[in-house]
Amino acid sequence: VDLSSGVGELCSITEDVWVSPNGDDNNLGTSEDEAFLTIKRALEMIAPKDDDPVTIFLTEGTFSPSTTGETFPITMISNVNLIGQGEEITILDAQQSGRVITMENCDNNTISDLTVTGGLNEEYGYGGGIYLSSSNPTLTNVTIANNTAGYAGGMYLNNSNPTITHVTIAHNTANYD
């Protein structure tokens, strides 16, 4: 099956997928052994629905421009969960190439068991680590650290009310108050 041209709702992957630093974006993403290399590719290939959300499982490792070719920000869509293996072992590191995660008008999302780091959002930008606008995800066992933005270096909330459990927000920098 060639799914290489799939994008979002036009593709057929409706089940959970895997992403790994040892993966390949030509894989099907259906297991840890068939994992995609980048989260961006997984998001292009899945077709979540309100009544059938998709979980992107992230393996152990660092997902960054230099290790996997990941591009940032990771722009989440509704009905998608991003689940790592643990805060100490699954790391999303933007390496100052952009914000780490953007969520705008997203519903029914969970982000858990990972670290968000290395985000940088322009001199006057908002949210270097995570930017939420009209989105109410559940964040569990997440570390948001060492991110920089003009305002709200770690996480910016705009008309959003996330559910936060066991989340550490530390060592982030905002250039302005």
C-alpha positions as CSV (number, residue, x, y, z in Angstrom):
1,V,0.0,0.0,0.0
2,D,1.5,3.3,-1.0
3,L,0.3,6.1,1.3
4,S,3.1,8.5,0.5
5,S,0.8,11.1,-0.9
6,G,-1.8,11.1,1.9
7,V,-2.5,14.3,3.7
8,G,-4.9,14.5,6.7
9,E,-8.5,13.6,5.9
10,L,-7.6,12.4,2.4
11,C,-5.6,9.5,3.7
12,S,-6.9,6.3,5.3
13,I,-5.0,5.7,8.5
14,T,-7.6,5.8,11.3
15,E,-5.9,3.6,13.8
16,D,-3.1,4.5,16.3
17,V,0.4,5.1,14.8
18,W,4.0,5.0,16.1
19,V,6.9,7.5,15.6
20,S,10.5,6.7,16.4
21,P,14.0,8.2,15.9
22,N,14.7,4.8,14.3
23,G,11.7,5.0,12.0
24,D,11.3,5.9,8.3
25,D,8.7,8.2,6.8
26,N,8.1,5.6,4.1
27,N,6.9,3.1,6.8
28,L,3.2,2.6,7.5
29,G,3.4,3.7,11.1
30,T,1.3,0.8,12.3
31,S,3.8,-0.6,14.9
32,E,7.0,0.3,16.7
33,D,8.9,-1.7,14.0
34,E,7.0,0.1,11.2
35,A,7.2,3.6,12.9
36,F,7.3,6.9,11.0
37,L,10.4,9.0,11.6
38,T,8.6,12.3,12.2
39,I,5.6,13.5,14.0
40,K,4.8,15.8,11.1
41,R,4.6,12.7,8.8
42,A,2.3,10.9,11.2
43,L,0.0,14.0,11.4
44,E,-0.1,14.1,7.5
45,M,-1.1,10.5,7.3
46,I,-3.8,10.1,10.0
47,A,-7.5,10.8,9.7
48,P,-8.9,11.2,13.2
49,K,-12.6,11.7,13.8
50,D,-14.7,13.0,16.7
51,D,-15.8,9.5,17.5
52,D,-12.6,7.8,16.6
53,P,-9.5,9.7,17.8
54,V,-6.0,8.6,16.8
55,T,-3.0,8.3,19.2
56,I,0.5,9.0,18.0
57,F,2.8,6.9,20.2
58,L,6.3,8.3,20.5
59,T,9.1,5.8,21.4
60,E,12.1,6.6,23.5
61,G,14.4,9.2,22.1
62,T,14.8,12.8,21.1
63,F,12.7,14.2,18.2
64,S,14.5,17.3,16.9
65,P,15.8,18.8,13.7
66,S,19.2,17.3,14.1
67,T,18.2,13.8,15.1
68,T,15.0,13.0,13.1
69,G,14.6,16.0,10.8
70,E,11.5,17.0,12.8
71,T,10.2,20.4,11.8
72,F,8.7,22.8,14.4
73,P,6.2,23.8,15.4
74,I,4.3,20.6,15.7
75,T,0.8,21.8,14.7
76,M,-1.7,19.6,16.4
77,I,-5.2,18.8,15.1
78,S,-8.4,17.8,16.9
79,N,-8.9,14.2,18.1
80,V,-5.2,13.4,18.2
81,N,-3.3,12.2,21.3
82,L,0.5,12.6,21.5
83,I,1.8,10.0,24.0
84,G,5.5,9.4,24.9
85,Q,7.2,6.8,27.0
86,G,8.1,9.1,29.9
87,E,9.3,12.7,30.6
88,E,12.9,11.6,30.9
89,I,13.0,9.5,27.8
90,T,10.7,11.0,25.1
91,I,11.9,14.5,24.3
92,L,10.5,17.0,21.8
93,D,13.4,19.4,21.2
94,A,12.9,22.2,18.7
95,Q,16.6,23.3,19.1
96,Q,15.5,27.0,18.9
97,S,14.1,26.4,15.4
98,G,10.6,27.5,16.4
99,R,7.8,26.9,18.9
100,V,7.5,23.2,20.0
101,I,3.7,22.7,19.9
102,T,0.9,24.8,18.5
103,M,-2.8,24.0,19.1
104,E,-5.5,26.3,17.6
105,N,-9.2,25.4,17.8
106,C,-8.3,21.8,18.9
107,D,-10.7,19.5,20.7
108,N,-10.3,16.1,22.3
109,N,-6.5,16.0,22.7
110,T,-4.2,14.5,25.3
111,I,-0.4,15.1,25.5
112,S,1.4,13.0,28.0
113,D,4.7,11.4,29.1
114,L,7.1,13.6,27.3
115,T,9.3,16.7,27.6
116,V,8.8,19.9,25.5
117,T,12.1,21.8,25.3
118,G,14.2,24.1,23.1
119,G,11.3,26.1,21.8
120,L,11.9,29.6,20.5
121,N,9.2,31.9,19.3
122,E,10.3,35.2,17.7
123,E,11.2,38.3,19.7
124,Y,7.6,39.3,20.3
125,G,5.9,35.9,20.0
126,Y,3.8,34.0,22.5
127,G,4.5,30.6,23.9
128,G,7.9,29.1,23.1
129,G,7.0,25.6,24.4
130,I,3.3,25.3,23.9
131,Y,0.8,27.7,22.4
132,L,-2.9,27.1,23.1
133,S,-5.7,29.1,21.4
134,S,-9.3,28.0,21.9
135,S,-8.0,24.5,22.8
136,N,-8.4,22.6,26.0
137,P,-6.1,19.6,25.9
138,T,-5.3,17.3,28.8
139,L,-1.6,17.5,29.7
140,T,-0.3,14.7,32.0
141,N,3.2,13.9,33.0
142,V,4.7,16.6,30.8
143,T,7.8,18.7,31.4
144,I,7.9,22.1,29.7
145,A,11.4,23.5,30.2
146,N,14.1,25.7,28.6
147,N,11.9,27.4,26.1
148,T,11.9,31.1,25.1
149,A,9.4,33.6,23.7
150,G,8.7,37.3,23.8
151,Y,5.8,36.4,26.2
152,A,5.0,33.2,28.1
153,G,8.2,31.3,27.4
154,G,6.8,28.0,28.6
155,M,3.2,28.0,27.7
156,Y,0.7,30.6,26.4
157,L,-3.0,30.2,26.9
158,N,-5.5,32.2,24.8
159,N,-9.1,31.4,25.5
160,S,-8.0,27.9,26.6
161,N,-8.4,25.9,29.8
162,P,-6.3,22.8,29.7
163,T,-6.5,20.0,32.3
164,I,-3.0,19.8,33.8
165,T,-1.9,16.9,36.0
166,H,1.7,16.3,37.0
167,V,3.1,19.0,34.7
168,T,6.4,20.7,35.4
169,I,7.0,24.2,33.9
170,A,10.5,25.4,34.7
171,H,13.5,27.3,33.4
172,N,11.6,29.1,30.6
173,T,12.3,32.6,29.5
174,A,10.0,35.4,28.5
175,N,11.7,38.5,27.1
176,Y,8.8,40.8,28.1
177,D,6.3,40.8,31.0
